[in-house]
Amino acid sequence: MFKRWLMALVARVGLIVLTLCCCVLLLYLLACKPVSHSSHQSLLWSGSATSKERYMALLQEREDSHRHYINSLTKQIAQLKEALQERTQQLQESLDKAKIKGILPQGLESLHKTPTQSDLKEFFRSQLNQAEVNSGVKLPSEYALIPFDTFTLQSVYQLETGLTRHPAERPVRKDRRDELIGTVETALHVLNGPEHHTDNIRRKHTFSPSDFIQGLTRTERDRGSIYELTFKGDSPQDFTQLVLFRPFGPVMKVKSEIVNTQSIIINIIVPLSKRVDTFKQFIKNFREVCIQQDGRVHLTVVYFGRDQIDKVKAVLDQTTRETRFRSFTLIQLNEEFSRGRGLDVGARAWRRSQNILLFFCDVDIHFTAHFLTSCRLNAEPGKRVYYPVLFSQYNPSIIYRNQTLLPSLQQQLVIRKESGFWRDFGFGMTCQYRSDFINIGGFDRSIKGWGLEDVHLYRKYLHSKLMVIRFPTRSLFHLWHEKSCADELPPDKYKMCMQTKAMSEASHSQLGELFFKQEIQVHAQKQMKQGTL
């Protein structure tokens, strides 16, 4: 029984094993079946010999395509090289022709060469020669002039103040501070160097930062930055001026010279008509600065009309008696007041052989001894004329309206945006030598009354080869006074007069407070009522 069951089990297992072997054999036959021709094209990455041949053929086709593209680029490059060589040859021929004719702009001859150290030095030198350092350039109008910034070790005085609108401030940008401090340090290094001591044997002590008086700087965007620095000398009348130039590279020394101002007399010319009280105030400033401190000045007063001239003579006589100062000239003109006419007559009235330095001044101007020094240092006959930008005072009754008493005049003369503004639109105050004034043609004598005569003279200098020095001057003030615009003025002059009157009253914010005074008071009253509830 058991044997029969065992035999049946073995038979069943054998049958199952045989069935499995048949299935495995069938699967093996199916897997090894040859692939059809159509399937070869889709199995490019298979390991068969036919797939490899087709893959190699495809690679060869792509290689041929790239080789053709490279050959095309090579031909184009060759054509560009040939065109470039032809253009270079044409440029060289043009440069040679321009050089022969003497019209070749400096620096162009080195465009086709690889720059060397000598080429860079030559480029810097050409930048210096083109910059307005040693001589002036002709300018189309007053708007084309680049004004200087004035700087000391503490502050910078500039016209273009951007968002701050402060007439005087410490440099906010670190690179600006480092630039100015580095320039002063460079100047001290030059002045204390062995070469400078060899050239200036008279120098008795070493320069230090305390000797630095002030510096002027401006940047010509296509050439570089110019620095003119003034240092104290061995005596109160000796000064050393150092000019530096930075052609967007290392600072270059331009010149170093000692300027002795001892013998330079300034002829201060003041046109006047009536306004005796204002003239008394001017003489008070003149006595303190010109007589007591400086002593190297001459005053020329050109008076229009006969009314109140006796009072003017009395003021001058009193000054002579009390100070023993006799360097006065009083000229009377029996005609209608003309500022340009008065200044022109005063300038031409100097009969001595000496080429006098002129300072065209108004009776409402206040200046210090520092300005007289600046006048002497920045004007040079045949080379430079000085047009300072003065600080114009606002109406004190508006500025100090919240105070019981007005501060003294000296306390009012501070450079702040609340107290005044740089009068950059005015060209009436100027220092220039009489020879330059005569050679340029003087004032337009046909202009009567107020305005424009100073602008015309200023434009003459801009159109000449003389250098115009212009920068904000911290020692020259225009005192506020009530301004009246005459009805007989033509419309253009009347409009200019009214614009000046509006600008001279107060700052924009102060005028805004006056204009909105009622609204401000109503708001304050509401706040008080809410506080009491």
C-alpha positions as CSV (number, residue, x, y, z in Angstrom):
1,M,0.0,0.0,0.0
2,F,2.8,2.3,1.0
3,K,4.9,1.4,-2.1
4,R,2.0,2.1,-4.4
5,W,1.5,5.5,-2.9
6,L,5.2,6.3,-3.1
7,M,5.4,5.3,-6.7
8,A,2.5,7.6,-7.5
9,L,4.1,10.5,-5.7
10,V,7.4,10.0,-7.6
11,A,5.5,9.9,-10.9
12,R,3.7,13.1,-10.1
13,V,7.0,14.9,-9.1
14,G,8.7,13.7,-12.3
15,L,5.9,14.9,-14.4
16,I,6.0,18.3,-12.7
17,V,9.8,18.5,-13.2
18,L,9.5,17.6,-16.9
19,T,6.8,20.2,-17.4
20,L,9.1,22.8,-15.8
21,C,12.0,21.8,-18.0
22,C,9.8,22.2,-21.1
23,C,8.8,25.7,-20.0
24,V,12.4,26.8,-19.4
25,L,13.4,25.4,-22.8
26,L,10.6,27.3,-24.5
27,L,11.6,30.5,-22.8
28,Y,15.2,30.0,-23.8
29,L,14.2,29.5,-27.5
30,L,12.1,32.7,-27.5
31,A,14.9,34.8,-25.9
32,C,17.5,33.6,-28.5
33,K,15.3,34.3,-31.5
34,P,17.1,36.6,-34.1
35,V,16.0,40.3,-34.0
36,S,14.1,41.7,-37.0
37,H,15.7,44.3,-39.4
38,S,13.3,47.1,-38.3
39,S,14.3,46.7,-34.6
40,H,18.0,47.3,-35.4
41,Q,17.4,51.0,-36.2
42,S,15.9,51.7,-32.8
43,L,18.6,49.9,-30.7
44,L,21.6,52.2,-31.4
45,W,23.1,51.6,-27.9
46,S,22.9,47.8,-28.1
47,G,26.0,45.6,-28.3
48,S,25.3,44.1,-31.8
49,A,27.8,44.7,-34.7
50,T,25.1,46.3,-36.9
51,S,24.3,48.9,-34.1
52,K,28.0,49.9,-33.8
53,E,28.3,50.4,-37.5
54,R,25.4,52.8,-37.6
55,Y,26.6,54.6,-34.5
56,M,30.0,55.1,-36.0
57,A,28.4,56.4,-39.2
58,L,26.4,58.9,-37.2
59,L,29.5,60.1,-35.4
60,Q,31.3,60.5,-38.7
61,E,28.4,62.6,-40.1
62,R,28.5,64.9,-37.1
63,E,32.3,65.3,-37.2
64,D,32.0,66.3,-40.9
65,S,29.4,68.9,-40.0
66,H,31.6,70.4,-37.2
67,R,34.6,70.4,-39.5
68,H,32.7,72.3,-42.1
69,Y,31.5,74.9,-39.4
70,I,35.1,75.3,-38.2
71,N,36.3,75.9,-41.7
72,S,33.6,78.6,-42.2
73,L,34.6,80.4,-38.9
74,T,38.3,80.2,-39.9
75,K,37.5,82.0,-43.2
76,Q,35.5,84.7,-41.4
77,I,38.3,85.3,-38.9
78,A,40.8,85.6,-41.7
79,Q,38.5,88.1,-43.5
80,L,38.1,90.1,-40.2
81,K,41.9,90.2,-39.7
82,E,42.4,91.4,-43.2
83,A,39.8,94.1,-42.7
84,L,41.3,95.1,-39.4
85,Q,44.7,95.3,-40.9
86,E,43.4,97.5,-43.7
87,R,41.6,99.8,-41.2
88,T,44.7,100.0,-39.0
89,Q,46.8,101.0,-42.0
90,Q,44.2,103.7,-42.9
91,L,44.2,105.0,-39.4
92,Q,48.0,105.1,-39.3
93,E,48.1,107.1,-42.6
94,S,45.4,109.5,-41.2
95,L,47.5,110.0,-38.0
96,D,50.6,110.6,-40.0
97,K,48.9,113.2,-42.2
98,A,47.3,114.9,-39.1
99,K,50.7,114.9,-37.3
100,I,52.3,116.6,-40.3
101,K,49.6,119.2,-40.5
102,G,49.9,119.8,-36.7
103,I,46.2,118.9,-35.9
104,L,46.8,115.6,-34.2
105,P,45.0,115.5,-30.8
106,Q,47.4,114.5,-28.0
107,G,47.3,110.9,-27.0
108,L,45.9,109.4,-30.3
109,E,49.3,108.4,-31.7
110,S,49.7,105.7,-29.1
111,L,46.3,104.0,-29.7
112,H,47.8,101.3,-32.0
113,K,50.7,100.5,-29.7
114,T,50.9,98.4,-26.5
115,P,51.1,100.8,-23.6
116,T,54.5,101.0,-21.8
117,Q,55.5,102.9,-18.7
118,S,56.9,105.7,-20.8
119,D,53.6,105.8,-22.8
120,L,51.6,106.1,-19.5
121,K,53.8,109.0,-18.3
122,E,53.3,110.7,-21.7
123,F,49.6,110.2,-21.4
124,F,49.5,111.7,-17.9
125,R,51.6,114.6,-19.2
126,S,49.2,115.2,-22.0
127,Q,46.2,115.1,-19.6
128,L,48.0,117.8,-17.5
129,N,48.7,119.9,-20.6
130,Q,45.0,119.8,-21.6
131,A,43.6,120.5,-18.1
132,E,42.9,124.1,-17.0
133,V,45.9,124.3,-14.6
134,N,48.5,126.7,-15.9
135,S,46.2,128.6,-18.3
136,G,42.6,129.2,-18.8
137,V,40.4,127.8,-21.7
138,K,37.7,129.6,-23.7
139,L,34.2,128.8,-22.4
140,P,30.9,129.4,-24.2
141,S,29.0,130.8,-21.2
142,E,29.0,131.3,-17.4
143,Y,27.3,127.9,-17.0
144,A,30.3,126.0,-18.5
145,L,32.7,127.0,-15.7
146,I,33.5,124.3,-13.1
147,P,33.6,126.1,-9.7
148,F,36.2,125.1,-7.1
149,D,35.4,123.7,-3.7
150,T,37.1,125.2,-0.7
151,F,38.4,123.0,2.1
152,T,40.2,123.2,5.3
153,L,41.3,120.5,7.8
154,Q,37.8,120.8,9.4
155,S,35.2,121.6,6.7
156,V,34.4,121.7,3.0
157,Y,32.6,124.7,1.4
158,Q,30.9,123.8,-1.9
159,L,28.2,125.0,-4.2
160,E,26.9,121.6,-5.4
161,T,25.7,120.1,-2.1
162,G,23.1,117.6,-3.4
163,L,20.4,116.5,-0.9
164,T,22.1,118.1,2.2
165,R,21.9,121.7,0.9
166,H,24.4,122.7,3.6
167,P,26.8,125.5,2.5
168,A,29.5,124.1,4.8
169,E,29.9,120.6,6.2
170,R,32.3,117.8,7.0
171,P,32.6,115.3,4.2
172,V,30.1,112.5,4.7
173,R,31.7,110.0,2.3
174,K,34.8,108.3,3.7
175,D,36.5,108.3,0.3
176,R,36.0,112.1,0.0
177,R,37.6,112.6,3.5
178,D,40.5,110.3,2.6
179,E,41.0,112.1,-0.7
180,L,41.3,115.5,0.9
181,I,43.4,114.4,3.9
182,G,45.6,112.3,1.6
183,T,46.1,115.4,-0.6
184,V,47.3,117.5,2.3
185,E,49.6,114.7,3.5
186,T,51.0,114.5,0.0
187,A,51.6,118.2,-0.1
188,L,53.4,118.1,3.2
189,H,55.6,115.3,2.0
190,V,56.5,117.3,-1.1
191,L,57.2,120.5,0.8
192,N,59.3,118.7,3.4
193,G,61.2,116.6,0.9
194,P,64.8,117.1,0.2
195,E,64.2,118.4,-3.4
196,H,61.9,121.2,-2.1
197,H,64.4,122.2,0.6
198,T,67.1,122.4,-2.1
199,D,65.0,124.6,-4.2
200,N,63.9,126.8,-1.3
201,I,66.9,127.4,0.9
202,R,65.2,130.3,2.7
203,R,62.7,127.9,4.3
204,K,63.6,127.8,8.0
205,H,61.2,125.2,9.5
206,T,59.3,122.0,8.5
207,F,55.8,122.3,7.3
208,S,53.1,120.8,9.5
209,P,49.3,120.5,9.2
210,S,48.9,123.7,11.3
211,D,50.6,125.6,8.4
212,F,47.8,124.6,6.0
213,I,45.4,127.6,5.4
214,Q,43.0,126.3,2.8
215,G,42.8,124.3,-0.4
216,L,40.9,124.5,-3.7
217,T,39.8,121.5,-5.6
218,R,37.7,120.7,-8.7
219,T,37.5,117.7,-11.0
220,E,37.4,117.8,-14.8
221,R,35.7,114.6,-15.6
222,D,37.7,113.8,-18.7
223,R,41.1,114.7,-17.4
224,G,41.5,114.6,-13.6
225,S,41.4,116.5,-10.3
226,I,43.2,119.7,-9.5
227,Y,44.3,120.8,-6.1
228,E,45.7,124.2,-5.1
229,L,46.9,124.3,-1.5
230,T,48.1,127.3,0.4
231,F,50.4,127.1,3.4
232,K,51.8,129.8,5.8
233,G,55.3,131.1,5.2
234,D,58.0,132.4,7.4
235,S,56.3,135.8,7.8
236,P,52.7,136.9,7.8
237,Q,53.1,138.1,4.2
238,D,54.8,135.0,2.9
239,F,52.8,132.0,1.6
240,T,53.6,128.8,-0.2
241,Q,51.2,127.6,-2.9
242,L,51.4,124.0,-4.1
243,V,49.4,122.8,-7.2
244,L,48.8,119.1,-7.5
245,F,47.1,117.2,-10.3
246,R,45.6,113.7,-10.2
247,P,45.0,112.5,-13.8
248,F,42.8,109.6,-12.5
249,G,46.0,108.1,-11.3
250,P,48.9,109.0,-9.1
251,V,49.1,112.6,-8.0
252,M,51.6,114.7,-10.0
253,K,53.4,117.8,-8.8
254,V,52.8,120.7,-11.1
255,K,54.6,123.5,-9.4
256,S,55.7,124.9,-6.0
257,E,56.5,128.5,-5.5
258,I,56.7,131.1,-2.7
259,V,54.3,134.0,-3.1
260,N,55.2,137.2,-1.3
261,T,52.2,139.5,-0.9
262,Q,53.9,142.2,1.0
263,S,54.0,144.7,-1.9
264,I,50.6,143.9,-3.4
265,I,48.2,146.9,-2.7
266,I,44.5,146.4,-3.2
267,N,42.4,149.2,-4.6
268,I,38.9,148.8,-3.2
269,I,36.4,150.5,-5.5
270,V,32.9,151.3,-4.2
271,P,30.2,152.9,-6.3
272,L,27.8,154.9,-4.1
273,S,24.6,157.0,-4.3
274,K,23.1,158.2,-1.0
275,R,22.9,155.3,1.5
276,V,25.1,157.2,4.0
277,D,24.2,154.9,7.0
278,T,25.2,151.8,5.1
279,F,28.5,153.6,4.1
280,K,29.2,154.3,7.8
281,Q,28.8,150.6,8.5
282,F,31.1,149.8,5.6
283,I,33.8,152.3,6.8
284,K,33.6,150.6,10.3
285,N,34.5,147.3,8.7
286,F,37.1,149.0,6.5
287,R,38.8,150.5,9.6
288,E,38.9,147.2,11.5
289,V,40.2,145.1,8.7
290,C,42.0,147.2,6.1
291,I,43.5,149.9,8.4
292,Q,44.1,148.1,11.7
293,Q,44.9,144.6,10.4
294,D,46.1,144.8,6.8
295,G,47.3,148.3,6.0
296,R,48.0,147.6,2.3
297,V,44.9,149.0,0.7
298,H,43.5,152.1,-1.1
299,L,39.9,153.1,-1.1
300,T,38.2,154.7,-4.1
301,V,34.7,155.9,-3.7
302,V,32.8,156.9,-6.8
303,Y,29.8,159.0,-5.7
304,F,26.8,159.8,-8.0
305,G,25.0,163.1,-7.5
306,R,25.4,165.9,-5.0
307,D,22.8,164.9,-2.4
308,Q,24.5,163.8,0.9
309,I,28.0,163.9,-0.5
310,D,29.0,166.2,2.3
311,K,28.1,163.5,4.8
312,V,30.3,161.0,2.8
313,K,33.2,163.5,2.9
314,A,32.7,164.0,6.7
315,V,32.9,160.2,7.2
316,L,36.2,160.0,5.3
317,D,37.6,163.1,7.0
318,Q,36.8,161.6,10.5
319,T,38.5,158.3,9.5
320,T,41.6,160.2,8.4
321,R,41.7,162.2,11.7
322,E,41.2,159.2,13.9
323,T,43.4,156.7,12.1
324,R,45.9,158.9,10.1
325,F,45.0,156.8,7.1
326,R,45.1,159.0,4.0
327,S,44.9,156.5,1.1
328,F,41.5,157.6,-0.1
329,T,40.1,158.8,-3.4
330,L,36.6,160.4,-3.7
331,I,35.3,160.9,-7.2
332,Q,32.0,162.7,-7.8
333,L,29.9,162.1,-10.9
334,N,26.9,164.4,-11.6
335,E,24.9,161.7,-13.4
336,E,22.4,158.9,-12.9
337,F,23.7,156.0,-10.8
338,S,25.3,153.2,-12.8
339,R,27.3,150.6,-11.0
340,G,29.3,149.6,-14.0
341,R,30.1,153.2,-14.9
342,G,31.2,153.9,-11.3
343,L,33.5,150.9,-11.2
344,D,35.0,151.6,-14.6
345,V,35.7,155.2,-13.7
346,G,37.3,154.1,-10.4
347,A,39.5,151.5,-12.1
348,R,40.8,154.0,-14.7
349,A,41.4,156.8,-12.2
350,W,44.5,155.0,-10.9
351,R,47.3,157.1,-12.4
352,R,50.4,155.6,-10.8
353,S,52.7,153.4,-12.8
354,Q,52.1,150.4,-10.5
355,N,49.7,147.7,-11.9
356,I,47.3,147.8,-9.0
357,L,45.1,144.9,-7.9
358,L,41.4,146.0,-8.0
359,F,38.6,144.7,-5.7
360,F,35.2,145.7,-7.1
361,C,33.0,146.0,-4.0
362,D,29.6,147.1,-3.0
363,V,28.8,149.2,0.1
364,D,26.7,146.4,1.7
365,I,29.6,143.9,1.7
366,H,31.4,142.7,4.8
367,F,34.8,141.1,4.5
368,T,37.7,140.0,6.7
369,A,41.5,140.1,6.5
370,H,41.5,136.5,5.3
371,F,39.6,137.6,2.2
372,L,42.2,140.3,1.3
373,T,44.8,137.5,1.5
374,S,42.7,135.3,-0.8
375,C,42.3,138.3,-3.2
376,R,46.0,138.6,-3.5
377,L,46.7,134.9,-3.9
378,N,44.1,134.1,-6.5
379,A,44.6,137.0,-8.9
380,E,47.6,137.2,-11.1
381,P,48.2,139.7,-13.9
382,G,47.9,138.2,-17.3
383,K,46.9,134.8,-16.0
384,R,44.1,134.7,-13.4
385,V,41.1,136.7,-12.2
386,Y,39.3,135.9,-9.0
387,Y,35.5,135.8,-8.8
388,P,34.6,134.7,-5.2
389,V,31.1,133.3,-4.4
390,L,30.1,135.3,-1.3
391,F,27.7,134.2,1.4
392,S,24.5,136.2,1.3
393,Q,22.7,136.9,4.5
394,Y,18.9,136.4,4.9
395,N,16.6,139.0,6.5
396,P,17.6,139.0,10.2
397,S,14.0,140.0,11.2
398,I,12.8,136.7,9.8
399,I,15.8,134.5,10.9
400,Y,15.7,135.8,14.5
401,R,11.9,136.6,14.8
402,N,11.6,134.4,17.9
403,Q,14.3,136.3,19.8
404,T,13.6,139.5,21.7
405,L,16.9,141.2,20.5
406,L,18.8,140.7,17.3
407,P,22.3,139.3,17.8
408,S,25.3,141.4,17.0
409,L,26.5,141.6,13.4
410,Q,29.5,139.4,14.2
411,Q,27.1,136.7,15.6
412,Q,24.9,136.9,12.5
413,L,27.8,136.3,10.1
414,V,27.8,132.5,10.3
415,I,27.7,130.1,7.4
416,R,24.5,128.0,8.0
417,K,21.6,127.2,5.7
418,E,19.3,128.9,8.2
419,S,21.2,132.2,8.0
420,G,22.0,132.6,4.3
421,F,23.0,131.0,1.0
422,W,25.9,131.0,-1.4
423,R,25.2,133.7,-4.0
424,D,26.4,131.7,-6.9
425,F,24.3,133.7,-9.4
426,G,26.2,137.0,-8.6
427,F,29.4,138.1,-10.3
428,G,29.7,141.6,-8.9
429,M,32.5,141.1,-6.4
430,T,35.8,140.4,-8.1
431,C,39.6,140.8,-7.7
432,Q,41.5,141.4,-10.9
433,Y,44.5,143.5,-12.0
434,R,43.9,146.8,-13.6
435,S,45.9,145.8,-16.7
436,D,43.6,142.8,-17.3
437,F,40.6,145.0,-16.8
438,I,41.8,147.5,-19.3
439,N,42.9,144.9,-21.8
440,I,39.6,143.1,-21.7
441,G,37.7,146.3,-22.4
442,G,36.2,147.1,-19.0
443,F,32.5,147.4,-18.4
444,D,29.8,148.0,-20.9
445,R,29.2,151.7,-20.3
446,S,25.8,151.7,-22.0
447,I,24.2,149.8,-19.2
448,K,22.3,152.0,-16.7
449,G,21.0,151.2,-13.3
450,W,21.0,147.7,-11.8
451,G,22.3,144.4,-13.2
452,L,24.0,142.7,-16.1
453,E,27.1,144.8,-16.3
454,D,29.0,142.3,-14.0
455,V,27.7,139.3,-16.1
456,H,29.0,140.9,-19.3
457,L,32.5,141.5,-17.8
458,Y,32.5,137.9,-16.4
459,R,31.7,136.5,-19.8
460,K,34.5,138.5,-21.4
461,Y,37.0,136.7,-19.1
462,L,35.4,133.3,-19.8
463,H,35.9,133.9,-23.5
464,S,39.5,134.9,-23.0
465,K,42.6,132.8,-22.2
466,L,42.7,134.0,-18.6
467,M,41.9,131.5,-15.9
468,V,38.7,132.4,-13.9
469,I,39.1,131.3,-10.3
470,R,35.7,130.9,-8.6
471,F,34.8,129.2,-5.3
472,P,32.7,129.8,-2.2
473,T,34.6,132.2,0.0
474,R,34.0,131.9,3.8
475,S,35.2,135.4,4.6
476,L,33.0,137.5,2.2
477,F,29.4,138.4,3.2
478,H,26.6,140.2,1.6
479,L,24.6,142.0,4.3
480,W,20.9,142.0,4.0
481,H,19.1,145.2,3.1
482,E,15.7,146.1,1.8
483,K,15.8,145.8,-1.9
484,S,13.6,147.9,-4.2
485,C,13.3,147.3,-7.9
486,A,12.7,150.5,-9.9
487,D,9.7,150.8,-12.1
488,E,11.8,152.2,-15.0
489,L,13.8,149.0,-15.3
490,P,13.0,147.0,-18.5
491,P,11.1,143.7,-18.0
492,D,14.1,141.4,-18.1
493,K,16.1,143.4,-15.5
494,Y,13.0,143.9,-13.3
495,K,12.4,140.2,-13.3
496,M,16.0,139.5,-12.3
497,C,15.7,142.1,-9.5
498,M,12.6,140.5,-8.1
499,Q,14.1,137.0,-8.2
500,T,17.1,138.3,-6.2
501,K,14.8,140.0,-3.8
502,A,12.8,136.8,-3.2
503,M,15.9,134.7,-2.7
504,S,17.4,137.1,-0.2
505,E,14.6,137.2,2.3
506,A,14.7,133.7,3.9
507,S,15.2,130.0,3.2
508,H,12.5,127.9,1.5
509,S,11.4,126.4,4.8
510,Q,11.3,129.7,6.6
511,L,9.2,131.3,3.9
512,G,7.0,128.3,4.0
513,E,6.5,128.8,7.8
514,L,5.5,132.4,7.1
515,F,3.2,131.4,4.2
516,F,1.4,128.7,6.3
517,K,1.6,130.7,9.5
518,Q,-2.2,130.7,10.0
519,E,-2.5,127.0,9.5
520,I,0.3,126.3,12.0
521,Q,-1.4,128.5,14.6
522,V,-4.7,126.8,14.1
523,H,-3.0,123.4,14.5
524,A,-1.3,124.6,17.7
525,Q,-4.5,125.8,19.2
526,K,-6.2,122.5,18.5
527,Q,-3.4,120.7,20.2
528,M,-3.7,122.9,23.3
529,K,-7.5,122.3,23.5
530,Q,-7.0,118.5,23.2
531,G,-4.4,118.7,26.0
532,T,-6.8,120.5,28.4
533,L,-9.6,118.0,27.9
